[in-house]
Amino acid sequence: MSLDLMSWAFKQDIEPPAKLVLLALADHANGDTGLCIPGQKSLAKQCSMSVRTVQRHLATLESAGLIRREARMRGEGRGRTSDRYWLRDQGDNTGPTRQTATTKATNQDDQGDTVVVAEPEENRKGNQPLAAAPRQRKPDPLWDTMLTVCGIDGSTLTKTGRGQVNAALKELREIGATPADIEGKAKAYRKTWPDVSLTPTALVKHWGSLAVKAQQVSRACECGQALNNHSDEVHDILMRGGL
């Protein structure tokens, strides 16, 4: 635990739940480098939150520039390993100073193993950036719509979850489905099974049986009166220039 980092975390102007997660990271962090490697389950237990809530606040902290996250490589046959986090300030003088020398930090991941990590070598060479800019994902309206209707956070998708979404979208692309079709079928699904979770796999499975209510189109006669409420008497008056 670093008292300097804890003090810095307390001074950040962010919402209380996110600040609690930041304080938990500071509690795990190395005081010289700001590096820590706590597991998300450990953070969730420490902050009395769900793992999904912790993930949401970590994304908030990362977007605010208060932390930098780096995914760790997974060894063959091993489960998910904890990400690396570096705590840093937003350009003020209240945050801890990053050192460029090789440093080590010891924290415990979700499996309870002790992990010793050196700061990445690329961060110690001159003035190179701390991390490469993330590769921009090519816009995919079908993908975005599917995640939205199913309530899926794309930043937390596992490899298995991503594969399930891609498999569902492959079938929908083959039949020429549009984002509007997905939204309509999702509404029909929830109306049919209000107590059942909507997943990409379930939506595709029941796609053909989900009836989408067609929108009523209002058409007008040459007299200007809507056909679905047409009156011969009013029609004649309007055509003569009355009313």
DAQUIZI-V708610 format. One record per backbone hydrogen bond with DSSP energy under -1.0 kcal/mol. NH is the residue of the N-H (numbers start at 1). CO is the residue of the C=O. If there is no record, write none. Layout:
# DAQUIZI-V708610
nh = (NH:NH)
co = (CO:CO)
This chain:
# DAQUIZI-V708610
nh = (2:6:7:8:9:10:11:12:14:19:20:21:22:23:24:25:26:27:29:30:34:36:43:44:45:46:47:49:54:55:56:57:58:59:60:61:62:63:64:65:66:68:70:78:84:85:86:87:88:109:112:115:117:123:124:128:144:145:146:147:148:149:150:151:152:156:162:163:164:165:166:167:168:169:170:171:172:173:174:176:177:182:183:184:185:186:187:188:189:190:191:192:193:196:203:204:205:206:221:224:227:229:230:235:236:237:238:239:240:241:242)
co = (26:2:3:4:5:6:7:9:12:15:16:17:18:19:20:21:22:23:25:35:30:85:39:40:41:42:43:44:50:51:52:53:54:55:56:57:58:59:60:62:61:86:84:75:70:36:68:34:66:113:109:107:105:120:121:125:140:141:142:143:144:145:146:148:147:153:158:159:160:161:162:163:164:165:166:167:168:169:170:173:172:178:179:180:181:182:183:184:185:186:187:188:189:193:199:200:201:202:225:221:219:226:227:231:232:233:234:235:236:238:237)
